[in-house]
Amino acid sequence: MNTAVSSLYQIEPAEIIRRMRAAIAGVVTNAPAGGAMPIFFRADDIGVISGNFLDMLAVFEKHRLPLCLAVVPTWLTAARWQALGDGTDTASPLWCWHQHGWKHANHETEGKKFEFGAARPDHAVKHDLLRGKTRLEEIVGASFSPFFTPPWNRCSQYTLEMLAPLGFHGISRSRGEQRQPAPLPDIFINVDLHTRRESDPAASLDALCGEIDTAAGDGHIGVMLHHQRMNDRALAVLDGFLETITAEPRLLPAGFHDFLATND
C-alpha cells in the first residue's frame, strides 16, 4: 500500500484551507437559487485500525459530519471490529460502512489496475462480490450499508450489472467513469484530498481547487480520503475543511443514503 504523503502538504495548512474556502465560496455562489450543494466524504481502504484512522474518525465526530467508509472485507476481522467499537460508536448514523472490493488485489496483467476487471471470469467476479458482502454483513451486522466502491474506482460492465441482483443499492466510482453507465446510482467522487500525484506543491493546490470548481457542474462535491496518506498537516487541513463546511449553509453534508432519497 502506498502511504506517501502528497506534496500538497508541504504548504502550510492555513494557506490550503484559505484556498479551499475560496473555491467552496465560488461553488455555492453558483448553486441553484434557493438550493444547497450536496457534499459527501468517502474514505477508502478501511479495515485495519491505526492512529491515522482513529484521528480521521475523531475529526468527523467533532464536526458531526457524515463519512462513507469503504471497507475491504478481508482486512476487517471480528476482533478489529470489536476493538473499534470499544472506543467508537460504530452504529452512529454518521458512518456508512460499505464494501470496497474483496481483498483490494489487482488481477490485470497490463494496463490500469482492476480487482473486478475484464481479465477475470464472470463467475470469479460474482463469487468475490458475494463473499465480500456476506463477510461484512456477518462482521458489521446492521451497520453495514449495501453500497459498493470498487478498488481503484473502476470495474467491469459485468460487475456493474451484478450489483443490483446481489442486493446492492448503489456504487461509488470516480468522476469520468460514468462513460460506462451503471444500472445503479453512481455517487461518484470528484475531489481527491490525499492521493494527489503532482510533484510541485503549488501545482497540487491549484489542481485541488480546480477539482472543487469543476464539481459545481456535477451538482455535488464528493471528496475521496485515504487516511494512510495523512500526516499532521493533512489532518489539520481536513479539520479546517470540515469547519468550513459546517459554517456554510449553502452546503448540504450527505451520506450515500441521502443521494438515494434525492433520486426517489
MIMARRO-365446 format. One record per residue (C-alpha): residue in one letter; z, y negated, x. Coordinates in steps of 0.2 Angstrom, whole numbers. Example, Ala and Ser with C-alpha at 12.3 -4.5 7.8 and 13.67 -1.06 7.14 Angstrom:
aa = a&Z = 39&Y = 22&X = 62
aa = s&Z = 36&Y = 5&X = 68
END
This chain:
aa = m&Z = 0&Y = 0&X = 0
aa = n&Z = -4&Y = -17&X = 6
aa = t&Z = 11&Y = -28&X = 7
aa = a&Z = 3&Y = -43&X = 17
aa = v&Z = 8&Y = -60&X = 10
aa = s&Z = -6&Y = -71&X = 6
aa = s&Z = -10&Y = -86&X = 17
aa = l&Z = -7&Y = -97&X = 2
aa = y&Z = 12&Y = -96&X = 5
aa = q&Z = 11&Y = -104&X = 22
aa = i&Z = 10&Y = -120&X = 11
aa = e&Z = 27&Y = -127&X = 5
aa = p&Z = 32&Y = -121&X = -12
aa = a&Z = 34&Y = -139&X = -19
aa = e&Z = 16&Y = -143&X = -15
aa = i&Z = 9&Y = -127&X = -23
aa = i&Z = 20&Y = -130&X = -38
aa = r&Z = 14&Y = -148&X = -39
aa = r&Z = -5&Y = -142&X = -39
aa = m&Z = -2&Y = -128&X = -51
aa = r&Z = 7&Y = -140&X = -63
aa = a&Z = -8&Y = -152&X = -62
aa = a&Z = -20&Y = -138&X = -65
aa = i&Z = -10&Y = -132&X = -80
aa = a&Z = -10&Y = -150&X = -87
aa = g&Z = -29&Y = -150&X = -87
aa = v&Z = -30&Y = -134&X = -96
aa = v&Z = -18&Y = -139&X = -110
aa = t&Z = -26&Y = -155&X = -112
aa = n&Z = -42&Y = -146&X = -116
aa = a&Z = -34&Y = -134&X = -128
aa = p&Z = -40&Y = -135&X = -146
aa = a&Z = -32&Y = -148&X = -156
aa = g&Z = -15&Y = -143&X = -163
aa = g&Z = -16&Y = -126&X = -154
aa = a&Z = -7&Y = -119&X = -139
aa = m&Z = -14&Y = -109&X = -125
aa = p&Z = -8&Y = -91&X = -123
aa = i&Z = -1&Y = -86&X = -106
aa = f&Z = 4&Y = -69&X = -100
aa = f&Z = 10&Y = -62&X = -84
aa = r&Z = 6&Y = -44&X = -78
aa = a&Z = 15&Y = -36&X = -64
aa = d&Z = 6&Y = -21&X = -56
aa = d&Z = 11&Y = -6&X = -45
aa = i&Z = 28&Y = -4&X = -53
aa = g&Z = 39&Y = 12&X = -51
aa = v&Z = 49&Y = 10&X = -35
aa = i&Z = 65&Y = -1&X = -36
aa = s&Z = 66&Y = -14&X = -22
aa = g&Z = 74&Y = -30&X = -19
aa = n&Z = 57&Y = -39&X = -22
aa = f&Z = 55&Y = -30&X = -39
aa = l&Z = 73&Y = -35&X = -45
aa = d&Z = 71&Y = -53&X = -39
aa = m&Z = 55&Y = -54&X = -49
aa = l&Z = 63&Y = -47&X = -65
aa = a&Z = 78&Y = -59&X = -62
aa = v&Z = 67&Y = -75&X = -62
aa = f&Z = 58&Y = -69&X = -78
aa = e&Z = 75&Y = -66&X = -86
aa = k&Z = 81&Y = -83&X = -80
aa = h&Z = 67&Y = -92&X = -89
aa = r&Z = 67&Y = -80&X = -104
aa = l&Z = 48&Y = -77&X = -102
aa = p&Z = 39&Y = -60&X = -106
aa = l&Z = 32&Y = -49&X = -92
aa = c&Z = 20&Y = -35&X = -94
aa = l&Z = 24&Y = -21&X = -81
aa = a&Z = 10&Y = -9&X = -76
aa = v&Z = 20&Y = 7&X = -71
aa = v&Z = 12&Y = 20&X = -60
aa = p&Z = 18&Y = 36&X = -69
aa = t&Z = 20&Y = 47&X = -53
aa = w&Z = 30&Y = 33&X = -45
aa = l&Z = 43&Y = 32&X = -58
aa = t&Z = 56&Y = 45&X = -59
aa = a&Z = 70&Y = 48&X = -72
aa = a&Z = 83&Y = 44&X = -58
aa = r&Z = 74&Y = 27&X = -54
aa = w&Z = 73&Y = 23&X = -72
aa = q&Z = 92&Y = 27&X = -74
aa = a&Z = 96&Y = 16&X = -59
aa = l&Z = 86&Y = 2&X = -65
aa = g&Z = 95&Y = 2&X = -82
aa = d&Z = 112&Y = 1&X = -74
aa = g&Z = 108&Y = -17&X = -69
aa = t&Z = 94&Y = -22&X = -81
aa = d&Z = 91&Y = -21&X = -99
aa = t&Z = 76&Y = -11&X = -99
aa = a&Z = 75&Y = -11&X = -118
aa = s&Z = 74&Y = -30&X = -118
aa = p&Z = 59&Y = -37&X = -128
aa = l&Z = 54&Y = -47&X = -113
aa = w&Z = 47&Y = -32&X = -105
aa = c&Z = 31&Y = -22&X = -109
aa = w&Z = 32&Y = -6&X = -99
aa = h&Z = 14&Y = 1&X = -99
aa = q&Z = 3&Y = 13&X = -90
aa = h&Z = -5&Y = 10&X = -73
aa = g&Z = -16&Y = 25&X = -70
aa = w&Z = -9&Y = 41&X = -64
aa = k&Z = -4&Y = 40&X = -46
aa = h&Z = -15&Y = 25&X = -40
aa = a&Z = -26&Y = 35&X = -29
aa = n&Z = -44&Y = 31&X = -25
aa = h&Z = -57&Y = 45&X = -30
aa = e&Z = -73&Y = 37&X = -25
aa = t&Z = -81&Y = 41&X = -8
aa = e&Z = -91&Y = 25&X = -7
aa = g&Z = -91&Y = 8&X = -14
aa = k&Z = -77&Y = 0&X = -24
aa = k&Z = -60&Y = 9&X = -27
aa = f&Z = -58&Y = 18&X = -43
aa = e&Z = -44&Y = 30&X = -49
aa = f&Z = -54&Y = 33&X = -65
aa = g&Z = -72&Y = 31&X = -60
aa = a&Z = -89&Y = 39&X = -61
aa = a&Z = -86&Y = 51&X = -47
aa = r&Z = -73&Y = 61&X = -57
aa = p&Z = -77&Y = 74&X = -70
aa = d&Z = -73&Y = 69&X = -88
aa = h&Z = -60&Y = 82&X = -90
aa = a&Z = -50&Y = 76&X = -75
aa = v&Z = -50&Y = 58&X = -81
aa = k&Z = -44&Y = 64&X = -98
aa = h&Z = -31&Y = 75&X = -90
aa = d&Z = -24&Y = 62&X = -79
aa = l&Z = -24&Y = 49&X = -93
aa = l&Z = -14&Y = 60&X = -105
aa = r&Z = -2&Y = 67&X = -92
aa = g&Z = 2&Y = 49&X = -86
aa = k&Z = 5&Y = 43&X = -104
aa = t&Z = 16&Y = 59&X = -108
aa = r&Z = 26&Y = 56&X = -92
aa = l&Z = 30&Y = 38&X = -96
aa = e&Z = 34&Y = 42&X = -114
aa = e&Z = 47&Y = 55&X = -108
aa = i&Z = 55&Y = 44&X = -95
aa = v&Z = 54&Y = 27&X = -103
aa = g&Z = 56&Y = 33&X = -121
aa = a&Z = 55&Y = 20&X = -135
aa = s&Z = 52&Y = 6&X = -122
aa = f&Z = 35&Y = 12&X = -117
aa = s&Z = 21&Y = 2&X = -124
aa = p&Z = 4&Y = 11&X = -126
aa = f&Z = -7&Y = -1&X = -115
aa = f&Z = -17&Y = 4&X = -100
aa = t&Z = -20&Y = -6&X = -84
aa = p&Z = -32&Y = 4&X = -73
aa = p&Z = -29&Y = 3&X = -54
aa = w&Z = -40&Y = -10&X = -46
aa = n&Z = -43&Y = -17&X = -63
aa = r&Z = -58&Y = -6&X = -66
aa = c&Z = -63&Y = 11&X = -74
aa = s&Z = -77&Y = 21&X = -80
aa = q&Z = -85&Y = 19&X = -98
aa = y&Z = -79&Y = 37&X = -102
aa = t&Z = -61&Y = 31&X = -98
aa = l&Z = -63&Y = 16&X = -110
aa = e&Z = -69&Y = 27&X = -123
aa = m&Z = -54&Y = 40&X = -121
aa = l&Z = -40&Y = 27&X = -123
aa = a&Z = -40&Y = 25&X = -142
aa = p&Z = -41&Y = 44&X = -145
aa = l&Z = -26&Y = 46&X = -134
aa = g&Z = -16&Y = 33&X = -143
aa = f&Z = -18&Y = 18&X = -133
aa = h&Z = -18&Y = 1&X = -141
aa = g&Z = -27&Y = -10&X = -128
aa = i&Z = -32&Y = -12&X = -110
aa = s&Z = -30&Y = -25&X = -97
aa = r&Z = -43&Y = -27&X = -83
aa = s&Z = -48&Y = -42&X = -73
aa = r&Z = -60&Y = -56&X = -78
aa = g&Z = -78&Y = -51&X = -75
aa = e&Z = -76&Y = -33&X = -80
aa = q&Z = -80&Y = -37&X = -98
aa = r&Z = -98&Y = -34&X = -95
aa = q&Z = -93&Y = -16&X = -98
aa = p&Z = -87&Y = -18&X = -115
aa = a&Z = -70&Y = -10&X = -120
aa = p&Z = -68&Y = -2&X = -138
aa = l&Z = -50&Y = -8&X = -137
aa = p&Z = -44&Y = -26&X = -135
aa = d&Z = -45&Y = -31&X = -117
aa = i&Z = -31&Y = -43&X = -112
aa = f&Z = -38&Y = -47&X = -95
aa = i&Z = -30&Y = -57&X = -81
aa = n&Z = -39&Y = -72&X = -74
aa = v&Z = -27&Y = -79&X = -61
aa = d&Z = -21&Y = -70&X = -45
aa = l&Z = -5&Y = -76&X = -38
aa = h&Z = -2&Y = -64&X = -24
aa = t&Z = -17&Y = -53&X = -18
aa = r&Z = -27&Y = -68&X = -13
aa = r&Z = -40&Y = -65&X = 2
aa = e&Z = -43&Y = -82&X = 8
aa = s&Z = -38&Y = -84&X = 26
aa = d&Z = -36&Y = -103&X = 25
aa = p&Z = -21&Y = -108&X = 15
aa = a&Z = -29&Y = -124&X = 8
aa = a&Z = -44&Y = -114&X = 3
aa = s&Z = -32&Y = -102&X = -6
aa = l&Z = -23&Y = -115&X = -15
aa = d&Z = -39&Y = -123&X = -21
aa = a&Z = -46&Y = -106&X = -27
aa = l&Z = -30&Y = -103&X = -36
aa = c&Z = -30&Y = -119&X = -45
aa = g&Z = -49&Y = -116&X = -49
aa = e&Z = -44&Y = -100&X = -57
aa = i&Z = -32&Y = -109&X = -68
aa = d&Z = -45&Y = -122&X = -73
aa = t&Z = -58&Y = -108&X = -77
aa = a&Z = -45&Y = -99&X = -88
aa = a&Z = -46&Y = -113&X = -101
aa = g&Z = -64&Y = -107&X = -105
aa = d&Z = -56&Y = -89&X = -108
aa = g&Z = -44&Y = -95&X = -121
aa = h&Z = -29&Y = -88&X = -112
aa = i&Z = -21&Y = -88&X = -95
aa = g&Z = -17&Y = -71&X = -88
aa = v&Z = -8&Y = -70&X = -71
aa = m&Z = -8&Y = -55&X = -60
aa = l&Z = 8&Y = -52&X = -49
aa = h&Z = 12&Y = -40&X = -35
aa = h&Z = 30&Y = -40&X = -30
aa = q&Z = 27&Y = -30&X = -14
aa = r&Z = 17&Y = -45&X = -8
aa = m&Z = 30&Y = -58&X = -11
aa = n&Z = 42&Y = -67&X = 1
aa = d&Z = 55&Y = -80&X = -2
aa = r&Z = 41&Y = -94&X = -4
aa = a&Z = 31&Y = -84&X = -16
aa = l&Z = 47&Y = -81&X = -26
aa = a&Z = 51&Y = -100&X = -26
aa = v&Z = 33&Y = -103&X = -32
aa = l&Z = 35&Y = -91&X = -46
aa = d&Z = 51&Y = -98&X = -51
aa = g&Z = 44&Y = -116&X = -51
aa = f&Z = 28&Y = -110&X = -61
aa = l&Z = 39&Y = -102&X = -74
aa = e&Z = 49&Y = -118&X = -76
aa = t&Z = 33&Y = -127&X = -79
aa = i&Z = 28&Y = -115&X = -92
aa = t&Z = 44&Y = -117&X = -102
aa = a&Z = 43&Y = -136&X = -101
aa = e&Z = 25&Y = -136&X = -108
aa = p&Z = 25&Y = -135&X = -127
aa = r&Z = 6&Y = -133&X = -127
aa = l&Z = 8&Y = -116&X = -118
aa = l&Z = 12&Y = -100&X = -128
aa = p&Z = 21&Y = -87&X = -117
aa = a&Z = 15&Y = -70&X = -124
aa = g&Z = 15&Y = -51&X = -121
aa = f&Z = 1&Y = -38&X = -124
aa = h&Z = 8&Y = -35&X = -142
aa = d&Z = 6&Y = -54&X = -146
aa = f&Z = -13&Y = -53&X = -142
aa = l&Z = -15&Y = -38&X = -154
aa = a&Z = -6&Y = -48&X = -168
aa = t&Z = -18&Y = -63&X = -165
aa = n&Z = -33&Y = -52&X = -167
aa = d&Z = -27&Y = -44&X = -183
END
